[in-house]
Amino acid sequence: MSRRSMVFDIRPVAWMMLALWSVTALGASPQVIRRVVGDIQYFSGREADPDFHILDLYLPEGESNLPLIFFVHGGAWRSGDKSPEGLVNFIDLFLSRRMAVASINYRLYPGAKHPAQIQDVARAFAWIYQNAAHYGIDPDNIFIAGHSAGGHLVSLLALDPIYLKKEGLSPDRIKGVITISGMYDLVNVYRVGSGPDIREQVFGKDRESLGEASPALKVRNAAPNTPPFLITYVNNDLFGFDEQAKTFYSLLLNHNRPAHLVKLPARDHNNVVATIGKQVPIRDLNGTPIVQVEDLLGPAMVGFVKNVQDGSFIRSFHAVWPEGGPRAVPAMASPQMRMIKDIQYYQGTGADPKLNALDLYLPEGKTHFPLLFYVHGGRWRVGDKNLDTLVTVLGRLGWGIASTNYRLSPAIKHPTHVQDVARAFAWVYENASRYGIDRERIVINGHSAGGHLVALLALDTQYLKAEGVPPGAIKGVIPASGIYDLEAWPEPGQIPTGLEQGFGTDPAILAQASPQNYLNPSAPPFLITFTDNDLYLLPEQAYRFYSGFLKQGLTAYLVQIPDRYHCCPISYMSGFGQPPIALADDIVAVEWVRFLTEVVGPTEEIMAKGSHN
């Protein structure tokens, strides 16, 4: 029985089902009727194999000039198929956004060894590019994506020009690259188990052969117009795949090649594509679900495509990372900033001259600049407004910063913390023009307890209303490792806890102080971040908070930061915009700049620095 008869008999039914389905991926897109063209033979040369040199096209009916996602399946270079089984949600996601999808087969081991697989991928890409107009596809708007072995293959296609050159093309025909749990360095792999090494079987045993097929080892010599990368991996990935992703990402950054890294929670290596658009539970040791976690892969891919198409991905990357990448940042001159320290923003009953004070960091000689309003953490009972790298990075990009203190527990309790933060924000808002601040371009940020406070300030409108600040004054919110549901956070650490000292134990007060309970249609956009080594249950807090935004159709982004801790000594706030303090380079700075630009528009500095190519 041939491979075609074993695997392909169900296809006519599958294609019919797919052609009839309508999709509303991620709950926000209008229905789309699809057209499916199956088993297109993309190569008919001497080595042609009708089971492997074929692809399927999925097209939104009645559309033209379509962007396309070119997908390469995984399977350790020896198994897998282009079949829609397991790929339906991926296809739906892009069709619902008026994008076409191509899914390809390629020759597999043991019938073929390297370079047959990558040659087939190059042939399939070239066929799509050359026949794009016939199917209403824009040949200058083709993204490539791959899972596992497919992630390796699309990365190699984009970084080693020899394969597309044989087809009369070059990697600059690729608009962007999306890798999902791929392998990038075939030389430096920790083997698990005692079975045959599939790498050596497919690519050869010597380091030279493995290196020749390793995308990571091609980065150093990659062309300046190398397409941008979105590199993703999962919490429960195969052994060593997370290190592969982080190292590959950092290599690209340090050679000034635009890239972004996304860690995907509550997914494993095999289900990550199939669970696009779905909630997946995180379970405790007894198997009981703790929290349902939304899909991050779908939004990450959609955001990447959008940001590459509108230029903001490249612009934000080069604005943050100058020539030389992250390692060049410490040698750069600090921006010219005017510092005004210890401004008293409140002098009423119980005011404290140290704690009811804020600092301003203002771009020298500029007016009408946007401002980041920062609130420190410290479990509501310690901390200070002093800042370091945040000022350097944002100041260099034309942003001003206000950093505020507030009165601390146990001397005071809720709602005094958030009332003080509201007073400080109101002072900045009312005095903005005096200092050259554009008060219509203010974004607020806080870390830990500060993340709780800025989220509460933005969502529970009573505090700014009491200070006479109009609704909508906050244009965006960036809570970092915040607490959003106080009742659901059994705070670890000293007894009594900061939660008890700041809020007490009355459930009604804890609920009244929880940002999660104030989500509303007027909420500003949120960028919610946390780390993979965060405090107990803070990731779950972030998941629930983000999910609440999605359920109400509100704008929010969730970013899990690898290789950083909640706090000292290698917190991601102190590592903002800096070289690696662990394995992975900073991923936060570019995310911040992209978000800030999205909610208040780019500064002149971002536009100028981002024009680098």
Secondary structure as the mmCIF struct_conf table of DSSP 4:
data_model
#
loop_
_struct_conf.conf_type_id
_struct_conf.id
_struct_conf.beg_label_comp_id
_struct_conf.beg_label_asym_id
_struct_conf.beg_label_seq_id
_struct_conf.end_label_comp_id
_struct_conf.end_label_asym_id
_struct_conf.end_label_seq_id
HELX_RH_AL_P HELX_RH_AL_P1 ARG A 3 VAL A 7
BEND BEND1 PHE A 8 PHE A 8
TURN_TY1_P TURN_TY1_P1 ASP A 9 ILE A 10
HELX_RH_AL_P HELX_RH_AL_P2 ARG A 11 LEU A 20
STRN STRN1 SER A 22 SER A 22
HELX_RH_3T_P HELX_RH_3T_P1 ALA A 25 GLY A 27
TURN_TY1_P TURN_TY1_P2 ALA A 28 ALA A 28
BEND BEND2 SER A 29 SER A 29
STRN STRN2 ILE A 33 ILE A 33
STRN STRN3 ARG A 34 GLN A 41
BEND BEND3 GLY A 45 GLY A 45
TURN_TY1_P TURN_TY1_P3 ARG A 46 GLU A 47
TURN_TY1_P TURN_TY1_P4 PRO A 50 PHE A 52
BEND BEND4 HIS A 53 HIS A 53
STRN STRN4 ILE A 54 PRO A 60
TURN_TY1_P TURN_TY1_P5 GLU A 61 GLY A 62
BEND BEND5 ASN A 65 ASN A 65
STRN STRN5 LEU A 66 VAL A 72
BEND BEND6 GLY A 75 GLY A 75
TURN_TY1_P TURN_TY1_P6 ALA A 76 ARG A 78
BEND BEND7 SER A 79 SER A 79
BEND BEND8 PRO A 84 PRO A 84
TURN_TY1_P TURN_TY1_P7 GLU A 85 LEU A 87
HELX_RH_AL_P HELX_RH_AL_P3 VAL A 88 LEU A 95
TURN_TY1_P TURN_TY1_P8 SER A 96 ARG A 98
STRN STRN6 ALA A 100 ILE A 104
TURN_TY1_P TURN_TY1_P9 TYR A 109 GLY A 111
TURN_TY1_P TURN_TY1_P10 HIS A 114 PRO A 115
HELX_RH_AL_P HELX_RH_AL_P4 ALA A 116 ASN A 131
HELX_RH_3T_P HELX_RH_3T_P2 ALA A 132 TYR A 135
TURN_TY1_P TURN_TY1_P11 GLY A 136 GLY A 136
STRN STRN7 ILE A 137 HIS A 147
TURN_TY1_P TURN_TY1_P12 SER A 148 SER A 148
HELX_RH_AL_P HELX_RH_AL_P5 ALA A 149 LEU A 159
TURN_TY1_P TURN_TY1_P13 PRO A 161 PRO A 161
HELX_RH_AL_P HELX_RH_AL_P6 ILE A 162 LYS A 165
TURN_TY1_P TURN_TY1_P14 LYS A 166 GLY A 168
HELX_RH_3T_P HELX_RH_3T_P3 PRO A 171 ARG A 173
STRN STRN8 GLY A 176 ILE A 180
BEND BEND9 SER A 181 SER A 181
BEND BEND10 LEU A 186 ASN A 188
BEND BEND11 GLY A 193 GLY A 195
HELX_RH_AL_P HELX_RH_AL_P7 ILE A 198 PHE A 203
BEND BEND12 LYS A 205 ASP A 206
HELX_RH_AL_P HELX_RH_AL_P8 ARG A 207 GLU A 212
TURN_TY1_P TURN_TY1_P15 ALA A 213 ALA A 213
HELX_RH_3T_P HELX_RH_3T_P4 PRO A 215 ASN A 221
TURN_TY1_P TURN_TY1_P16 PRO A 224 ASN A 225
HELX_LH_PP_P HELX_LH_PP_P1 THR A 226 PRO A 228
STRN STRN9 PHE A 229 ASN A 236
HELX_LH_PP_P HELX_LH_PP_P2 ASP A 237 ASP A 237
BEND BEND13 LEU A 238 LEU A 238
TURN_TY1_P TURN_TY1_P17 PHE A 239 GLY A 240
HELX_RH_AL_P HELX_RH_AL_P9 PHE A 241 ASN A 254
TURN_TY1_P TURN_TY1_P18 HIS A 255 ASN A 256
STRN STRN10 ALA A 259 ASP A 268
TURN_TY1_P TURN_TY1_P19 HIS A 269 GLY A 277
STRN STRN11 VAL A 280 ARG A 283
TURN_TY1_P TURN_TY1_P20 LEU A 285 ASN A 286
BEND BEND14 GLY A 287 GLY A 287
STRN STRN12 PRO A 289 VAL A 293
BEND BEND15 LEU A 296 LEU A 296
HELX_RH_AL_P HELX_RH_AL_P10 LEU A 297 ASP A 310
TURN_TY1_P TURN_TY1_P21 GLY A 311 GLY A 311
HELX_RH_AL_P HELX_RH_AL_P11 SER A 312 VAL A 320
BEND BEND16 TRP A 321 TRP A 321
TURN_TY1_P TURN_TY1_P22 GLU A 323 GLY A 324
HELX_RH_3T_P HELX_RH_3T_P5 GLY A 325 ALA A 331
BEND BEND17 MET A 332 MET A 332
HELX_LH_PP_P HELX_LH_PP_P3 ALA A 333 PRO A 335
STRN STRN13 MET A 337 GLN A 344
BEND BEND18 GLY A 348 GLY A 348
TURN_TY1_P TURN_TY1_P23 THR A 349 GLY A 350
TURN_TY1_P TURN_TY1_P24 PRO A 353 LEU A 355
BEND BEND19 ASN A 356 ASN A 356
STRN STRN14 ALA A 357 PRO A 363
TURN_TY1_P TURN_TY1_P25 GLU A 364 GLY A 365
BEND BEND20 HIS A 368 HIS A 368
STRN STRN15 PHE A 369 VAL A 375
BEND BEND21 GLY A 378 GLY A 378
TURN_TY1_P TURN_TY1_P26 ARG A 379 ARG A 381
BEND BEND22 VAL A 382 VAL A 382
BEND BEND23 ASP A 388 ASP A 388
HELX_RH_AL_P HELX_RH_AL_P12 THR A 389 ARG A 396
TURN_TY1_P TURN_TY1_P27 LEU A 397 GLY A 398
STRN STRN16 GLY A 400 THR A 404
TURN_TY1_P TURN_TY1_P28 SER A 409 ALA A 411
BEND BEND24 ILE A 412 ILE A 412
TURN_TY1_P TURN_TY1_P29 HIS A 414 PRO A 415
HELX_RH_AL_P HELX_RH_AL_P13 THR A 416 GLU A 430
TURN_TY1_P TURN_TY1_P30 ASN A 431 ALA A 432
HELX_RH_3T_P HELX_RH_3T_P6 SER A 433 TYR A 435
TURN_TY1_P TURN_TY1_P31 GLY A 436 GLY A 436
STRN STRN17 ILE A 437 HIS A 447
TURN_TY1_P TURN_TY1_P32 SER A 448 SER A 448
HELX_RH_AL_P HELX_RH_AL_P14 ALA A 449 LEU A 459
TURN_TY1_P TURN_TY1_P33 THR A 461 THR A 461
HELX_RH_AL_P HELX_RH_AL_P15 GLN A 462 ALA A 466
TURN_TY1_P TURN_TY1_P34 GLU A 467 GLY A 468
HELX_LH_PP_P HELX_LH_PP_P4 VAL A 469 PRO A 470
TURN_TY1_P TURN_TY1_P35 PRO A 471 GLY A 472
STRN STRN18 GLY A 476 ALA A 480
BEND BEND25 SER A 481 SER A 481
HELX_RH_3T_P HELX_RH_3T_P7 LEU A 486 ALA A 488
BEND BEND26 GLY A 493 PRO A 496
HELX_RH_AL_P HELX_RH_AL_P16 GLY A 498 PHE A 503
BEND BEND27 THR A 505 THR A 505
HELX_RH_AL_P HELX_RH_AL_P17 PRO A 507 GLN A 512
TURN_TY1_P TURN_TY1_P36 ALA A 513 ALA A 513
HELX_RH_3T_P HELX_RH_3T_P8 PRO A 515 TYR A 518
TURN_TY1_P TURN_TY1_P37 PRO A 521 SER A 522
HELX_LH_PP_P HELX_LH_PP_P5 ALA A 523 PRO A 525
STRN STRN19 PHE A 526 ASN A 533
BEND BEND28 LEU A 535 LEU A 535
TURN_TY1_P TURN_TY1_P38 TYR A 536 LEU A 537
HELX_RH_AL_P HELX_RH_AL_P18 LEU A 538 LYS A 551
TURN_TY1_P TURN_TY1_P39 GLN A 552 GLY A 553
STRN STRN20 ALA A 556 TYR A 565
BEND BEND29 HIS A 566 CYS A 567
TURN_TY1_P TURN_TY1_P40 CYS A 568 PRO A 569
BEND BEND30 ILE A 570 ILE A 570
STRN STRN21 SER A 571 SER A 571
TURN_TY1_P TURN_TY1_P41 TYR A 572 GLY A 577
BEND BEND31 GLN A 578 PRO A 579
BEND BEND32 ILE A 581 ALA A 584
HELX_LH_PP_P HELX_LH_PP_P6 ASP A 585 ASP A 586
HELX_RH_AL_P HELX_RH_AL_P19 VAL A 588 VAL A 600
HELX_RH_AL_P HELX_RH_AL_P20 GLU A 604 LYS A 609
TURN_TY1_P TURN_TY1_P42 GLY A 610 SER A 611
#
